[in-house]
Amino acid sequence: MKRQLVERELTPEGPRRGAVKGGARPRRTITVNLAESPLAWLHARGHLDDRLFDAGEALRADYERAQLSASITMRWDPVRVKTTGERGLASSERQIAARQRFDGAIRAAGRGLEDILWRVVCAGEALPEAEKTLGWPARSGKLVLRIALERVAEFYRIT
């Protein structure tokens, strides 16, 4: 698989997509391989169009911003007494807003579709493994995932 390396600014919510405003150099960047996720793999091979890929990436970003993944250790983030007012919301408020968007997108996908959506988009599970775990026939997950991503794209108003 060909690597697709890009530089992303590292923010408290995770890597940020896109360029930095004002041409200023980012404080800290990381190199991300866009071809690592199962969603990117499907997109690179033409199984998902740009709209569905963007919908999946928006869902995954909200999942990460809401910090919904399992935590294996205690958080060692520094305690902030004074907020900078960044983007008008405190860190916990941004986390709550991301959780609300994530929950809304999962509800929009509908019952029976959230399992494959979460496994592939959020947990990074490969499609064949997700199908096997869910007890589905081989190659059925791609169709179901596309339907779920269509609904998520509608929720996020991605055109």
BAVORO-483993 format. One line per 10 residues: number of its first residue (from 1); for each residue z negated, x, y negated of N, C-alpha, C, O, CB. Coordinates in steps of 0.1 Angstrom, whole numbers, plus 5000, padded with zeros to 4 digits. Atoms other than C-alpha are relative to their C-alpha. Glycine has a CB too. Layout:
# BAVORO-483993
NUM> Z X Y Z X Y Z X Y Z X Y Z X Y; ... $
***
This chain:
# BAVORO-483993
1> 5000 5009 5012 5000 5000 5000 5000 5009 4988 4992 5019 4987 4988 4990 5000; 4999 4993 5012 5009 5013 4966 4989 4997 4991 4985 4986 4989 5014 4997 4993; 5011 5002 5009 4981 5019 4942 5005 4996 4986 5015 5001 4981 4991 5013 4999; 4997 5004 5013 4981 5002 4908 4988 5003 4992 4979 4995 4990 5004 4985 4999; 5012 4996 5008 4956 5021 4886 5002 4997 4986 5012 4999 4979 4998 5015 5002; 5000 5003 5014 4947 5008 4852 4986 5004 4995 4976 5004 5002 5003 4985 4997; 5013 4997 5007 4919 5018 4827 4995 4987 4995 5002 4979 4988 5002 5010 4989; 5007 5012 5006 4894 4990 4818 4988 5004 4993 4981 5014 4998 4997 4990 5011; 5013 4997 5007 4866 4990 4793 4989 4995 5008 4989 4983 5014 5000 4994 4986; 5012 5004 4993 4832 4988 4810 4991 4993 4990 4986 4999 4981 4993 5012 5007 $
11> 5008 5008 5009 4812 4960 4794 4988 4995 5008 4988 4997 5021 5008 4987 4994; 5012 5005 4992 4778 4944 4804 5005 4989 5011 4998 4988 5021 4990 4994 4991; 4996 5010 4990 4798 4916 4822 5009 5006 5011 5013 4999 5020 5008 4989 4993; 4991 4994 4991 4820 4941 4841 5012 5005 4993 5013 5005 4981 5003 4991 5012; 4988 4995 5007 4854 4956 4835 5007 4989 4993 5009 4978 4997 5010 5006 5011; 4993 5010 5008 4873 4938 4807 5015 5003 5001 5019 5014 5000 4995 5001 4985; 4985 4999 4999 4910 4931 4810 5005 5001 4986 4999 4996 4976 5006 4987 5007; 4993 4999 5013 4934 4939 4782 4996 5012 4991 4987 5020 4995 4998 4987 4993; 5002 4989 5009 4934 4962 4753 4988 4998 4991 4983 4987 4990 5012 5002 4991; 5011 5000 5009 4906 4971 4730 5004 4996 4986 5015 5001 4981 4992 5013 4999 $
21> 4996 5005 5013 4907 4953 4696 4998 5011 4990 4990 5020 4991 4992 4988 4996; 5001 4991 5012 4913 4973 4664 5005 5014 5004 5003 5023 4995 4986 5000 4996; 4995 4986 4996 4928 5003 4683 4988 5010 5002 4991 5021 5005 5009 5005 4989; 5011 4991 4998 4893 5017 4687 4999 5004 5014 5003 4997 5023 4986 4993 4995; 5002 4995 4986 4886 5038 4717 4988 4994 5007 4978 4993 5000 4999 5016 5000; 5012 5006 4993 4864 5021 4743 4989 5010 5002 4991 5022 5003 5005 4994 5013; 5012 4991 4998 4829 5034 4747 5001 5006 5014 4998 5018 5015 4987 4991 4999; 5000 4995 4986 4833 5038 4785 5011 4993 5008 5011 4980 5007 4986 4999 5006; 4990 5007 4992 4862 5031 4808 4998 5004 5015 4992 5014 5018 5014 5004 4995; 4999 4997 4986 4867 5030 4845 5014 4998 5005 5022 4991 4998 4990 4991 5008 $
31> 4987 5002 4994 4898 5032 4866 4999 4990 5011 4991 4991 5020 5006 5014 5006; 5001 5011 4991 4905 5001 4886 5013 5000 5008 5024 5001 5002 4997 4986 4993; 4988 5002 4992 4930 4997 4915 5002 4985 5002 4995 4979 5009 4999 5007 5014; 4997 5014 5000 4945 4963 4910 5005 4995 5014 5005 4983 5017 5010 4996 4989; 4994 5003 4987 4961 4964 4945 4989 4999 5011 4993 4997 5022 5010 5010 5004; 5010 5000 4989 4927 4964 4963 4996 4986 5004 4993 4984 5016 4988 5007 4994; 5005 5013 4996 4919 4927 4963 5010 4992 5008 5022 4995 5007 4996 4992 4988; 4990 5008 4992 4934 4903 4988 5009 4991 4991 5020 4989 4995 4992 4991 5010; 4993 5008 5009 4945 4881 4959 5012 5009 4994 5023 5004 4993 4991 4995 4989; 4990 4991 5005 4964 4911 4944 5010 5003 5011 5022 5005 5008 4994 5013 4994 $
41> 4991 4997 4989 4979 4919 4978 5010 4988 5002 5022 4990 5003 4992 5002 5013; 4991 5012 4998 4993 4883 4981 5009 4999 4988 5021 4996 4989 4991 4987 5001; 4991 5000 5012 5006 4885 4945 5010 5010 5000 5022 5007 4997 4991 5001 4987; 4990 4989 4999 5023 4918 4950 5011 4998 5009 5022 5003 5008 4993 5013 5003; 4990 5003 4990 5042 4905 4980 5007 4986 4997 5014 4981 5006 4994 5000 5013; 4992 5012 5003 5054 4873 4962 4994 4987 5006 5001 4977 5004 5014 5002 5003; 5006 5012 4995 5031 4849 4979 4993 4991 4990 4991 4979 4992 4990 5003 5012; 5006 5007 5011 5014 4839 4947 5007 5004 4987 5010 5015 4985 4984 5004 4999; 4994 4997 5013 5030 4836 4913 4990 5004 4990 4978 5004 4993 5008 4987 4994; 5009 4995 5010 5015 4849 4881 4989 4990 4996 4978 4994 4994 5008 5004 4987 $
51> 5010 5011 5004 4998 4816 4872 4989 4999 5010 4977 4998 5006 5007 4986 4999; 5010 5001 4990 4980 4814 4905 4991 5012 5001 4979 5012 5003 5006 4997 5014; 5007 4988 5000 4970 4850 4904 4990 5001 4988 4979 5004 4990 5010 5012 4999; 5009 5001 5011 4956 4846 4869 4989 4991 5001 4978 4993 4997 5008 4997 4987; 5010 5010 4997 4937 4815 4880 4989 5006 5009 4977 5005 5007 5005 4988 5006; 5010 4993 4991 4921 4835 4908 4992 5011 4994 4980 5012 4996 5008 5006 5012; 5007 4990 5007 4913 4864 4886 4990 4994 4990 4979 5000 4988 5010 5009 4992; 5010 5007 5010 4896 4840 4860 4988 4996 5008 4977 4997 5003 5007 4989 4993; 5012 5005 4992 4875 4825 4888 4992 5012 5005 4979 5011 5004 5006 4993 5013; 5008 4988 4996 4865 4860 4901 4992 5006 4989 4981 5010 4990 5010 5010 5006 $
61> 5007 4995 5012 4856 4871 4866 4988 4992 4997 4978 4997 4994 5010 5001 4988; 5011 5009 5002 4834 4841 4861 4989 5002 5011 4977 5002 5008 5004 4985 4999; 5009 4998 4989 4818 4847 4895 4992 5013 4997 4980 5013 4999 5008 5001 5014; 5007 4987 5003 4810 4883 4885 4991 4999 4988 4980 5004 4988 5010 5011 4999; 5008 5001 5012 4798 4874 4850 4988 4992 5002 4978 4994 4996 5009 4994 4989; 5012 5008 4997 4775 4848 4864 4991 5007 5009 4980 5001 5012 5005 4986 5006; 5009 4992 4990 4761 4874 4888 4996 4992 5012 4984 4991 5015 4988 5006 4992; 5003 5009 4988 4764 4851 4918 5000 5007 5013 4995 5002 5023 5010 4989 5000; 5000 4993 4987 4768 4878 4944 4986 5004 5004 4977 5004 4995 5009 5012 4999; 5013 4996 4995 4739 4888 4965 4995 5013 4994 5003 5022 4993 5000 5000 5016 $
71> 5006 4988 5006 4716 4913 4950 4992 5007 5011 4984 5001 5018 4991 4997 4988; 5007 4993 4990 4702 4940 4973 4988 5008 4995 4981 5014 5003 5010 5009 5008; 5011 4992 5006 4678 4957 4949 4996 4993 4987 5002 4984 4983 5004 5014 4998; 5004 5005 5013 4659 4949 4918 5008 5005 4989 5014 5016 4990 4985 5003 4997; 4991 4996 5011 4677 4950 4885 4992 5010 4991 4980 5009 4988 5004 4988 4991; 5006 4990 5008 4670 4981 4864 5006 5000 4986 5006 5011 4980 5002 5014 5007; 4995 5001 5013 4687 4969 4833 4989 5002 4989 4978 4998 4991 5007 4987 4997; 5010 4998 5010 4669 4980 4801 4997 4986 4994 5005 4978 4992 5005 5010 4989; 5004 5013 5006 4649 4952 4785 5003 5001 4985 5000 5011 4978 4984 4998 5002; 4996 5000 5014 4663 4943 4751 4991 4990 4993 4990 4979 4996 5015 4997 4998 $
81> 5008 5008 5008 4640 4930 4725 5008 4993 4989 5006 4981 4986 4989 5008 4994; 4992 5005 5011 4666 4925 4698 5014 4998 5005 5020 5008 5010 4999 5009 4988; 4986 5002 4996 4700 4910 4704 5010 5004 4989 5006 5003 4977 5003 4985 5005; 4990 4995 5010 4731 4923 4687 5009 4988 4996 5017 4989 4986 5009 5010 5006; 4992 5011 5003 4746 4888 4686 5015 5001 5004 5023 4994 4998 4999 4997 4985; 4986 4997 4995 4777 4900 4705 5006 4987 5004 5001 4980 5013 5000 5010 5011; 4993 5012 4997 4802 4872 4707 4993 4987 4998 4996 4976 5003 5005 5000 5014; 5008 5011 5003 4776 4848 4694 4991 4995 5011 4983 4985 5009 5010 4989 4997; 5008 5005 4989 4759 4844 4728 4991 5012 5005 4996 5023 5005 5008 4994 5011; 5008 4990 4994 4730 4863 4743 5005 5002 5014 5013 4994 5020 4985 4996 5000 $
91> 4995 4997 4986 4736 4879 4777 4997 4989 5010 5006 4986 5018 4993 5013 5005; 5003 5011 4990 4718 4852 4796 5008 4987 4997 5011 4980 5006 4985 4996 4999; 4992 5012 5003 4737 4825 4777 5015 5002 5005 5021 4992 5010 5001 4998 4985; 4987 4997 4994 4770 4842 4787 5000 4998 5015 5010 4993 5021 5005 5014 4996; 5001 5001 4985 4758 4843 4823 5000 4985 5003 5006 4981 5013 4988 5007 5005; 5000 5014 4997 4750 4806 4822 5013 4993 4997 5017 4985 5005 4989 4993 4991; 4987 5006 5003 4783 4797 4806 5010 5004 5011 5018 4995 5015 5006 5005 4986; 4991 4996 4989 4802 4817 4833 4996 4992 5012 5005 4988 5020 4998 5015 5003; 5004 5008 4988 4782 4799 4860 5005 4986 4999 5009 4980 5009 4984 5000 5001; 4995 5014 5002 4791 4765 4845 5015 5000 5002 5020 4990 5008 4996 4995 4986 $
101> 4986 5000 4998 4828 4775 4844 5003 5002 5014 5012 4995 5020 5006 5011 4991; 4998 4998 4985 4826 4788 4880 4998 4987 5007 5006 4983 5016 4991 5011 5005; 5003 5013 4993 4810 4756 4892 5010 4990 4997 5014 4982 5006 4986 4995 4996; 4990 5010 5004 4835 4735 4873 5013 5003 5007 5020 4993 5012 5002 5000 4985; 4988 4996 4993 4864 4754 4888 5000 4997 5015 5009 4993 5021 5003 5015 4998; 5002 5003 4986 4850 4751 4923 5001 4985 5003 5007 4980 5013 4987 5006 5006; 5000 5015 4999 4845 4713 4918 5015 4996 4999 5019 4987 5006 4991 4994 4990; 4986 5004 5002 4881 4711 4905 5009 5003 5012 5018 4996 5015 5006 5007 4988; 4992 4997 4988 4894 4728 4937 4998 4989 5010 5008 4986 5017 4995 5013 5006; 5002 5011 4991 4879 4700 4957 4993 5004 5013 4993 5015 5017 5013 4993 5003 $
111> 5007 4998 4988 4860 4696 4989 5010 5005 5011 5021 5000 5012 4994 4987 5005; 4991 4994 4990 4874 4716 5018 5008 5012 4996 5013 5019 5004 5009 4989 5006; 4992 4989 5005 4892 4740 4996 4991 5012 4994 4996 5023 4993 5009 4995 4989; 5009 4990 5006 4862 4758 4981 4997 5012 5009 4994 5023 5005 4987 4994 4995; 5004 4989 4991 4855 4778 5013 5010 5011 5000 5007 5023 4998 4999 4994 5014; 4990 4990 5000 4888 4796 5014 5001 5007 4987 5004 5019 4986 5014 4995 5004; 5000 4995 5014 4888 4800 4976 4989 5011 4998 4992 5021 4993 4999 4989 4990; 5011 4990 5002 4854 4817 4976 5002 5012 5009 5000 5023 5004 4987 4993 5003; 4999 4988 4991 4860 4839 5006 5011 5010 4996 5008 5022 4996 5004 4995 5014; 4989 4991 5004 4894 4853 4994 4998 5005 4986 4999 5017 4983 5013 4993 5002 $
121> 5000 4996 5014 4889 4853 4956 4987 5007 4997 4987 5018 4990 5002 4988 4991; 5013 4995 5004 4852 4860 4952 4994 5011 5009 4990 5021 5005 4990 4989 4998; 5006 4990 4990 4841 4878 4984 5009 5011 5004 5005 5020 5010 4995 4992 5012; 4990 4990 4997 4873 4897 4987 5003 5001 5015 5007 5012 5020 4995 5013 4996; 4997 5000 4985 4878 4887 5024 5015 4998 5001 5021 4990 4994 4992 4989 5007; 4986 5001 4998 4913 4892 5037 5003 4986 5006 4995 4980 5013 5005 5011 5010; 4996 5014 4996 4932 4859 5044 4999 4998 5016 4994 4988 5020 5014 4998 4996; 5002 5002 4986 4934 4864 5082 4986 4999 5005 4983 4991 5014 5007 5011 5008; 5014 5000 4996 4897 4871 5085 4993 4986 4995 4985 4980 5003 4992 5011 4994; 5005 5013 5005 4889 4840 5064 5005 4989 5008 4997 4980 5012 5005 4998 4985 $
131> 4995 5011 4991 4911 4818 5085 4993 5000 5014 4989 4990 5019 5016 5002 5003; 5007 4999 4987 4895 4831 5117 4985 4995 4999 4980 4988 5007 5000 5015 5005; 5014 5004 5002 4859 4826 5103 4999 4985 4998 4990 4979 5004 4995 5007 4988; 5000 5014 5002 4868 4791 5092 5005 4992 5012 5005 4980 5012 5008 4996 4988; 4995 5007 4988 4884 4783 5126 5013 4994 4998 5017 4984 5004 4990 4990 5005; 4987 5006 5003 4918 4776 5111 5011 5007 5007 5009 5018 5012 5003 5001 4985; 4988 4993 4993 4952 4783 5127 5005 5011 4991 5003 5011 4979 5011 4990 5002; 4994 4988 5007 4969 4816 5117 5010 4995 4990 5018 4986 4993 5006 5010 5009; 4990 5003 5011 4989 4814 5084 4998 4987 4993 5006 4983 4985 5014 5001 5005; 5002 5013 5007 4974 4781 5073 4992 5002 4987 4993 4994 4978 4992 4990 5010 $
141> 5009 4997 5012 4950 4797 5048 5008 5002 4987 5003 4999 4976 4992 5012 5003; 4992 4997 5012 4978 4808 5025 5004 4987 4992 5003 4986 4980 5013 5007 5004; 4996 5013 5006 4990 4772 5019 4987 4993 4993 4988 4988 4982 5006 4990 5011; 5012 5006 5005 4954 4759 5014 4995 5008 4988 4991 5002 4978 4989 5000 5011; 5004 4992 5011 4946 4788 4991 5009 4997 4988 5004 4996 4976 5001 5015 5003; 4991 5004 5011 4977 4780 4970 4996 4987 4993 4996 4986 4981 5015 5000 5005; 5004 5013 5006 4966 4744 4966 4987 5001 4992 4986 4995 4981 4998 4990 5012; 5013 4999 5007 4931 4754 4956 5002 5008 4987 4997 5004 4977 4990 5008 5009; 4997 4992 5012 4945 4780 4931 5007 4991 4990 5006 4993 4978 5007 5012 5003; 4993 5009 5009 4968 4753 4916 4989 4992 4992 4991 4990 4980 5009 4990 5008 $
151> 5011 5008 5006 4937 4731 4909 4991 5009 4991 4987 5004 4980 4991 4994 5011; 5008 4991 5009 4918 4761 4895 5008 5003 4988 5002 5004 4977 4996 5013 5008; 4992 4997 5012 4947 4769 4872 5000 4989 4991 5000 4991 4978 5014 5004 5005; 5001 5011 5009 4946 4734 4859 4987 4999 4993 4986 4996 4981 5002 4987 5009; 5013 5000 5006 4909 4737 4853 4999 5010 4989 4994 5007 4978 4989 5003 5011; 5000 4990 5010 4913 4769 4834 5011 4999 4989 5012 5006 4980 5001 5014 5006; 4988 5002 5009 4944 4755 4816 5009 5011 4999 5014 5015 4988 4995 4996 4986; 4990 4988 4999 4966 4784 4827 5013 4994 5002 5016 4987 5012 4996 5010 5011; 4987 5005 4999 5002 4776 4821 5010 5011 5005 5022 5008 5007 5005 4995 4987 $
***
